[in-house]
Amino acid sequence: MLQIDASLFVTFFVVWGLVFVLSKIFWKPMIKTTTERDTRLAEDREASRRGLAAYDKSLQDVAAALKAARTAADRAREDLEAEALGEKTRLLAEVAVSSKDRIEKAKAQVRDEIASLKSELAAKAEGLAGEIEKRLLG
């Protein structure tokens, strides 16, 4: 059976003494360190969340800026294409007018040359006709 004697009280005080000493030396510093670590981890998580939010916002800002730049570039390209098309049309009209003038001048020159060649041919034809007549008749 269980006997209660002085060793039970000594063991009881030794165990409580160890609990008291260990709580002061080991448990309280360990709990304090764990609490500080948990606090730092919570702060780090919050800082990480804020950093990710800032990153997402800056990423959205960059995407919006790129979209605006693309839109501006497309608009500028369209304006330049329209301007180039207008310039092309103007140049083609100038070339058409210039070509028409050259063609008219060339036609007039050809008509003048044909008229002069006809008159020259007519003069030579009379001379040749007279010479053929002399040879045939005479």
PADOMI-157899 format. One record per residue: residue number from 1; residue in one letter; x, y, z of N, C-alpha, C in turn. Coordinates in steps of 0.1 Angstrom, whole numbers, plus 5000, padded with zeros to 4 digits. Example, Ala and Ser with C-alpha at 12.3 -4.5 7.8 and 13.67 -1.06 7.14 Angstrom:
// residues 2
<1 a <5132 4943 5078> <5123 4955 5078> <5132 4967 5078>>
<2 s <5128 4978 5071> <5137 4989 5071> <5129 5000 5079>>
END
This chain:
// residues 138
<1 m <5008 4988 5000> <5000 5000 5000> <5009 5012 5000>>
<2 l <5002 5023 4998> <5009 5036 4997> <5011 5042 5011>>
<3 q <5024 5045 5014> <5027 5051 5027> <5031 5065 5025>>
<4 i <5025 5073 5034> <5028 5088 5033> <5039 5090 5044>>
<5 d <5050 5094 5039> <5061 5098 5048> <5068 5110 5044>>
<6 a <5079 5114 5049> <5086 5126 5046> <5091 5126 5032>>
<7 s <5094 5115 5026> <5099 5115 5012> <5088 5120 5002>>
<8 l <5076 5118 5005> <5065 5123 4997> <5065 5138 4997>>
<9 f <5067 5144 5008> <5067 5158 5009> <5080 5164 5002>>
<10 v <5091 5157 5004> <5103 5162 4998> <5102 5161 4983>>
<11 t <5096 5150 4978> <5094 5149 4963> <5085 5159 4958>>
<12 f <5074 5162 4966> <5065 5172 4962> <5071 5185 4961>>
<13 f <5079 5189 4970> <5086 5202 4970> <5097 5203 4959>>
<14 v <5103 5192 4957> <5113 5192 4946> <5107 5193 4933>>
<15 v <5095 5186 4930> <5088 5188 4918> <5083 5202 4916>>
<16 w <5077 5208 4926> <5072 5221 4925> <5084 5231 4924>>
<17 g <5095 5228 4930> <5106 5237 4929> <5112 5237 4914>>
<18 l <5112 5225 4909> <5116 5223 4895> <5107 5230 4885>>
<19 v <5094 5229 4888> <5084 5236 4879> <5086 5251 4880>>
<20 f <5088 5256 4892> <5090 5270 4894> <5103 5275 4887>>
<21 v <5114 5268 4889> <5127 5271 4883> <5126 5270 4868>>
<22 l <5121 5259 4863> <5120 5257 4848> <5111 5268 4842>>
<23 s <5100 5271 4849> <5091 5281 4843> <5098 5295 4842>>
<24 k <5106 5298 4852> <5114 5311 4852> <5125 5310 4842>>
<25 i <5132 5299 4841> <5145 5298 4833> <5141 5294 4818>>
<26 f <5132 5285 4817> <5130 5279 4803> <5116 5284 4797>>
<27 w <5105 5281 4804> <5092 5283 4798> <5089 5298 4795>>
<28 k <5091 5307 4804> <5088 5321 4801> <5096 5327 4790>>
<29 p <5110 5324 4789> <5117 5329 4778> <5113 5323 4765>>
<30 m <5110 5310 4765> <5105 5303 4753> <5092 5309 4749>>
<31 i <5083 5311 4758> <5070 5317 4754> <5072 5331 4749>>
<32 k <5081 5339 4755> <5083 5352 4750> <5089 5352 4736>>
<33 t <5099 5343 4734> <5105 5342 4720> <5095 5337 4710>>
<34 t <5086 5328 4714> <5076 5323 4704> <5066 5334 4701>>
<35 t <5062 5342 4711> <5053 5353 4709> <5059 5364 4700>>
<36 e <5072 5367 4703> <5079 5377 4694> <5080 5372 4680>>
<37 r <5083 5359 4678> <5084 5353 4665> <5071 5354 4658>>
<38 d <5060 5350 4665> <5046 5351 4659> <5043 5365 4655>>
<39 t <5047 5375 4663> <5044 5389 4660> <5052 5393 4648>>
<40 r <5065 5389 4647> <5073 5393 4635> <5067 5386 4623>>
<41 l <5063 5373 4624> <5057 5366 4612> <5045 5373 4608>>
<42 a <5036 5377 4617> <5024 5385 4613> <5027 5398 4606>>
<43 e <5037 5405 4611> <5041 5418 4605> <5047 5415 4591>>
<44 d <5055 5404 4590> <5061 5401 4577> <5050 5397 4567>>
<45 r <5040 5390 4572> <5029 5386 4563> <5022 5398 4558>>
<46 e <5019 5408 4567> <5012 5420 4564> <5021 5428 4554>>
<47 a <5034 5429 4556> <5043 5436 4547> <5043 5429 4534>>
<48 s <5043 5416 4533> <5043 5409 4521> <5030 5411 4513>>
<49 r <5018 5412 4521> <5005 5414 4515> <5005 5428 4509>>
<50 r <5010 5438 4516> <5011 5452 4511> <5020 5453 4499>>
<51 g <5031 5446 4499> <5040 5446 4488> <5034 5440 4475>>
<52 l <5027 5429 4477> <5020 5422 4466> <5009 5431 4460>>
<53 a <5002 5438 4469> <4992 5447 4465> <4998 5459 4457>>
<54 a <5009 5464 4462> <5016 5475 4455> <5021 5470 4441>>
<55 y <5026 5458 4441> <5031 5452 4429> <5019 5450 4419>>
<56 d <5008 5445 4423> <4997 5444 4415> <4992 5457 4409>>
<57 k <4992 5467 4418> <4988 5481 4413> <4997 5486 4403>>
<58 s <5010 5485 4405> <5020 5490 4396> <5019 5482 4383>>
<59 l <5017 5469 4384> <5015 5461 4372> <5003 5465 4364>>
<60 q <4992 5469 4370> <4980 5474 4364> <4983 5487 4358>>
<61 d <4991 5496 4365> <4994 5509 4359> <5003 5507 4347>>
<62 v <5012 5498 4347> <5020 5496 4335> <5012 5490 4324>>
<63 a <5003 5481 4326> <4994 5476 4316> <4985 5487 4310>>
<64 a <4980 5496 4319> <4972 5507 4314> <4981 5517 4305>>
<65 a <4993 5519 4310> <5002 5528 4302> <5005 5522 4289>>
<66 l <5008 5509 4288> <5010 5502 4276> <4998 5503 4266>>
<67 k <4987 5501 4272> <4974 5501 4264> <4973 5515 4258>>
<68 a <4975 5525 4266> <4974 5539 4261> <4984 5542 4251>>
<69 a <4997 5537 4253> <5007 5539 4243> <5004 5532 4230>>
<70 r <4999 5520 4231> <4995 5513 4218> <4984 5520 4211>>
<71 t <4974 5525 4219> <4963 5533 4213> <4968 5545 4206>>
<72 a <4977 5552 4212> <4983 5564 4206> <4992 5561 4194>>
<73 a <4999 5550 4195> <5007 5546 4183> <4998 5542 4172>>
<74 d <4987 5535 4174> <4978 5531 4164> <4972 5543 4157>>
<75 r <4968 5553 4166> <4962 5565 4161> <4972 5573 4152>>
<76 a <4984 5574 4157> <4995 5581 4149> <4997 5573 4136>>
<77 r <4998 5560 4136> <5000 5552 4124> <4988 5555 4114>>
<78 e <4976 5555 4119> <4965 5557 4111> <4965 5571 4105>>
<79 d <4969 5581 4113> <4970 5595 4108> <4981 5595 4097>>
<80 l <4992 5589 4099> <5003 5589 4089> <4999 5582 4077>>
<81 e <4992 5571 4078> <4987 5563 4066> <4977 5572 4058>>
<82 a <4968 5579 4065> <4959 5588 4058> <4966 5599 4051>>
<83 e <4976 5605 4058> <4984 5615 4052> <4991 5610 4040>>
<84 a <4997 5598 4041> <5005 5592 4030> <4995 5589 4018>>
<85 l <4983 5585 4021> <4974 5582 4011> <4970 5595 4003>>
<86 g <4967 5605 4011> <4964 5618 4005> <4976 5623 3996>>
<87 e <4988 5622 4001> <5000 5626 3994> <5001 5618 3981>>
<88 k <4998 5605 3982> <4999 5596 3970> <4989 5600 3960>>
<89 t <4977 5603 3965> <4966 5608 3956> <4970 5621 3949>>
<90 r <4975 5630 3956> <4979 5643 3951> <4990 5641 3940>>
<91 l <5000 5632 3944> <5011 5630 3934> <5006 5623 3921>>
<92 l <4997 5614 3923> <4991 5607 3911> <4984 5617 3903>>
<93 a <4976 5626 3909> <4969 5636 3901> <4979 5645 3894>>
<94 e <4990 5649 3900> <5000 5657 3894> <5006 5650 3882>>
<95 v <5009 5637 3884> <5015 5629 3874> <5006 5627 3862>>
<96 a <4993 5625 3865> <4983 5624 3855> <4982 5637 3847>>
<97 v <4981 5648 3853> <4981 5661 3846> <4993 5663 3838>>
<98 s <5005 5661 3844> <5018 5662 3837> <5018 5653 3825>>
<99 s <5014 5640 3827> <5014 5631 3816> <5005 5635 3805>>
<100 k <4993 5640 3809> <4983 5644 3799> <4989 5656 3790>>
<101 d <4996 5665 3797> <5002 5676 3790> <5013 5671 3781>>
<102 r <5021 5662 3785> <5032 5657 3777> <5026 5649 3765>>
<103 i <5015 5642 3767> <5009 5634 3756> <5003 5644 3746>>
<104 e <4997 5654 3751> <4991 5664 3742> <5002 5671 3734>>
<105 k <5013 5674 3740> <5024 5680 3733> <5030 5671 3723>>
<106 a <5031 5658 3727> <5037 5648 3718> <5028 5646 3706>>
<107 k <5014 5646 3709> <5004 5644 3698> <5005 5656 3688>>
<108 a <5006 5668 3694> <5008 5680 3685> <5020 5679 3677>>
<109 q <5031 5675 3683> <5044 5674 3676> <5043 5663 3665>>
<110 v <5036 5652 3668> <5035 5642 3658> <5026 5647 3647>>
<111 r <5015 5654 3650> <5006 5660 3639> <5014 5670 3630>>
<112 d <5022 5678 3637> <5031 5687 3629> <5040 5680 3620>>
<113 e <5047 5670 3626> <5056 5662 3617> <5049 5655 3606>>
<114 i <5037 5650 3609> <5029 5643 3598> <5025 5653 3588>>
<115 a <5021 5665 3592> <5017 5675 3582> <5029 5679 3573>>
<116 s <5041 5681 3580> <5053 5685 3572> <5057 5673 3563>>
<117 l <5056 5661 3568> <5060 5650 3560> <5051 5648 3548>>
<118 k <5038 5650 3551> <5028 5649 3540> <5031 5659 3529>>
<119 s <5033 5672 3533> <5036 5682 3523> <5049 5679 3516>>
<120 e <5059 5674 3523> <5072 5670 3517> <5070 5659 3507>>
<121 l <5061 5649 3512> <5058 5637 3503> <5050 5641 3491>>
<122 a <5041 5651 3494> <5033 5656 3482> <5042 5663 3472>>
<123 a <5052 5670 3477> <5061 5677 3468> <5070 5667 3460>>
<124 k <5075 5657 3467> <5083 5647 3461> <5074 5638 3452>>
<125 a <5062 5636 3455> <5053 5628 3447> <5051 5634 3434>>
<126 e <5049 5648 3433> <5047 5655 3420> <5060 5654 3412>>
<127 g <5071 5655 3419> <5084 5654 3411> <5086 5640 3406>>
<128 l <5083 5630 3414> <5084 5616 3410> <5074 5613 3399>>
<129 a <5062 5618 3401> <5052 5615 3390> <5056 5621 3377>>
<130 g <5062 5633 3377> <5067 5639 3365> <5079 5630 3359>>
<131 e <5087 5626 3367> <5099 5618 3362> <5094 5604 3357>>
<132 i <5084 5598 3364> <5079 5585 3359> <5072 5588 3345>>
<133 e <5065 5599 3344> <5059 5602 3331> <5069 5604 3320>>
<134 k <5080 5610 3323> <5090 5612 3313> <5096 5599 3309>>
<135 r <5098 5590 3318> <5104 5578 3315> <5095 5569 3307>>
<136 l <5082 5569 3311> <5073 5561 3304> <5070 5566 3291>>
<137 l <5069 5578 3289> <5065 5584 3277> <5077 5588 3268>>
<138 g <5087 5589 3274> <5097 5593 3266> <5110 5592 3262>>
END
